[in-house]
């Protein structure tokens, strides 16, 4: 496992927890943090033992409070584009990872922090979580995919309202509009996210990876084509050891021991 200064990786069985640990800066995303996070995602994608990942922020105040404004303030157009593309690439890594990622949002998830959460498969939030894309307050717009992923989650009208106003919404409102998937007491958040990750990790990893891919691709396809993709992917799994083990375990009335092969 690589050594990082900001990103922390903890593995418990088949579940990894990734913590962005800059609590004094409210875990703000600077260039180093993005580089380390990109490397951590790649490392976990290559680790066959890891089957699900929880992403969270260090400290009690923030998941990620946004990009590092002090670093951004003096950027040229070219530097800003490189920064946006690097952040967007990390979000795309999370989205395309064969592992399910669960964002455990413990406090502020603003700007780039909200965008990282949106790139995960689920968002679990503590009751003190706060979400928003307040970039217009700085004279810019979201740059890590926020305008696109937000509207796919909450609908285009609500996404425009949040982006145009720069408003920050609390956990209850985030749940109501579908910006997060469940609410938990602050002390229970990580445990709840890890419990779901452990449940997912007990299932067939090839099936989980392919289900994620089919669902992500299918949402932008015509239904007929998406259903064909699903059928083809379903059939392809019958050439795996996991399918044979899963079905035999069901017939034997025992837990399946999936190998990911």
N, C-alpha and C positions, 0 to 999 in steps of 0.2 A: 504493500500500500504506500502510495506517495505521501510525502510530508507537505502540509500546507500551513500557512501562517494564519489565515482567516477562516477558511472552511474546515469544519470538523466532521469526520466520518466515524460513526459508531455502528458496529455490526452486532446484531443479536440473532443468531441463527440465520434464517433466510431473509431477514429484514434489516435494512440499513437506515440509519437516521443521519441526514446531512444538516448541519447547523451552520448558518452564516453568522459568524461570531465577531461582530464589531459593535458591541452594545453601546459603547461611548458615542459612536456615530449613528446610533439607531440602525445599525447594520446596512447603512447606505452603500449603494453599489458604485464602487470606483473601478478603474481598469483592472487593478490587481484582483479584486473580488470576482469580477467576471471571468478572468483567466483561470483562477482557481476553481470556480464553480464549473466551468467548461471541462476542465481536466477531471474533476471529481465525477461528473456525469459519465464521461467516457470510461473512466476506471470502473465504475459500477456496472455499466453496460457490458463490459468485458469479463465481469466476475460471474461465473456460472452459479456460484453459491447464493447470490443475491437475487431474490425474486420479487421484491417490492421495496419501495423507498419512501420515507417520510422526509419532507423538507420543512425546516423551521428556522426561526431566528433566535440568536442568543439574547439572554436577558428577558425581562418581563414587559418591556415597553413596546417592542417592535418585532414584527416579522422581517420586513425590510421597509424602511420609511421613505425609500425612493432612491434615485441616483444621487451621486455626490455632487451637489450644486457648486461647491467650491472648486471642484475639478472641471466642471462643465463651463463655468462662467466665461473663461477666456478662450474657449475653443473657436477655431476657424470653421468655416463651412465644411471643409474636407475632414477636419478632425471630428466634427460633430457627426458626420455621416459614418465615419469609421466606428465611432462609439456606439451609434444606434445599431449598426450592423452587428457589432460584437454582442450587444445585449440581446438583439433579436435572434442571433445564432444560438445563444444559450437557451432562450425560450423554445426555439425550434428543437434543440436537443432534448429538452424535457418532453415536448410533445411527441417526438418521434421515437423516444426510448422504448424498447420492448418491455421494459419494466413499468408497472403502474407506479406513478408518483402521487403522493397525497401531500398537499400543502397543509401544514398545521399553523394557522395564522394566529399568533399570540400578540395582539396589539396592532400597531400601524402597518398596513399594507398599502402604501401609496406609490403612485407613479410606477417606477420599475419594479417595486415590490408587488403591486397589484398585478402587473404584467407577468411576473414569475408565477404567482399563484394561478393566474388564468391559464398558463401553459401546462399546469399539472392536471391530472385526471380527475381528482376530487379536491375540494377545498373544505376542510374542517376548521372552524373558527371558535375562538374563545369568546365569551360574552363581552369582553372588553376590546374586541377587534374593531378596527376602523379601516374602511376601504375607500379608495378614491383614485382618480386620475386628474390631479390638480395642475397639470403642466401649463394650462392656459394662464394661470396666475403668474407664470414666469415668462410668458410671451412665446411659448412653444407648444407643441402637441406631444402626445405619447410617441415614443420612438422605438419601443421594443415589441411592437405588435399589439399594443393595448387597444387601439381603435378597432382592430379587426376581431380579436378574440373576445373583447367585451360585448360587442354587438351580437356575436354568435351565442353568448351565454344569456344575455338579458333582453335581447331584441334591440333593433336599431334605434327606436325612439328613446327608450330608457338610456341606452348607451350615449346617444347624442346629448341628452339632458345632463348626464354625469360629466361628459367630456367638456361640453360647452360652459357649464356652470363652474366646473372645478370643485363641486361639492364633495365633502367627505361624509360617508354614510356609516351609521353604526351597525352592529352585528345583527340586530333584529331586522332592520331594513334590508341588509344584504341577504339575509335568508329569505325574506318575503319576495324579493325580486329575482332570486335564483343566483345571486352572485357568490353565495357559499351554499354548501350542501347540508351542514348540520352545525348546531351550536353546543358548546360544552363549557363547564366551569373551567376557569383558567388552570387550576391544578389537575384537572382531568383530561385536558386537551391532548397532550402527547400520548397518554395511555390509550385514549380512544382511537387516535390515528394509528398507533402501532398495533392495536388489536385488529383493526380492519386490515392493515398490511399483513399481519400474520395469517388471517383467514384467507386472503388472496394468495399468499405464498404457499398455502397448503394445497392449492389446486394445480391442475396441469399447467406448467409454465409456458409450454408451446401454445396451448389453447388460449391462455390469457394474452400472450403477445399477439397472436393472430386476431383475436377478437378485438383488441385495441386498434390494430391496423385497419381491420375491416370497418369498424365503426367510424374511425376518424376519416378514412377515405370516403366512405359511403355517404356522409352528410353533405358532401358537395357533388354527388352524382345523382343522376336520375334514378328513381326507385328501382326500375326494372334492371338497370345495370348494377346497382348496388346489391340487389338480391342475387344476381348471377355471381358476383364476386363472393358473396357469402357462401353460396352453394359450392363453388370451386374450392374455397378455403376449408370448408367443412370436409369435403372429400379428401383434400390433401393431408389432413390429419390422420387418416386411416392408414397412412404409411409410416406411422410413428410408434415407438415403443410405449409412449405415454397413453395412446388410445387403447392399445391392447391391455396394458396394465389397468387403466381406469375401468374398462368394461369388465375385465375378469374380476377385479376387486369388488365391483358391484354385484356380480353373480355369486361371488364367494362370501358376500356380506362382511367385508373387512375394509379398513381404510386403505386407500390406494397409496403406493409408494412411487411417486412420479420421479423420473430421472432427468426430464428435460430433453429426451432424445426421441 
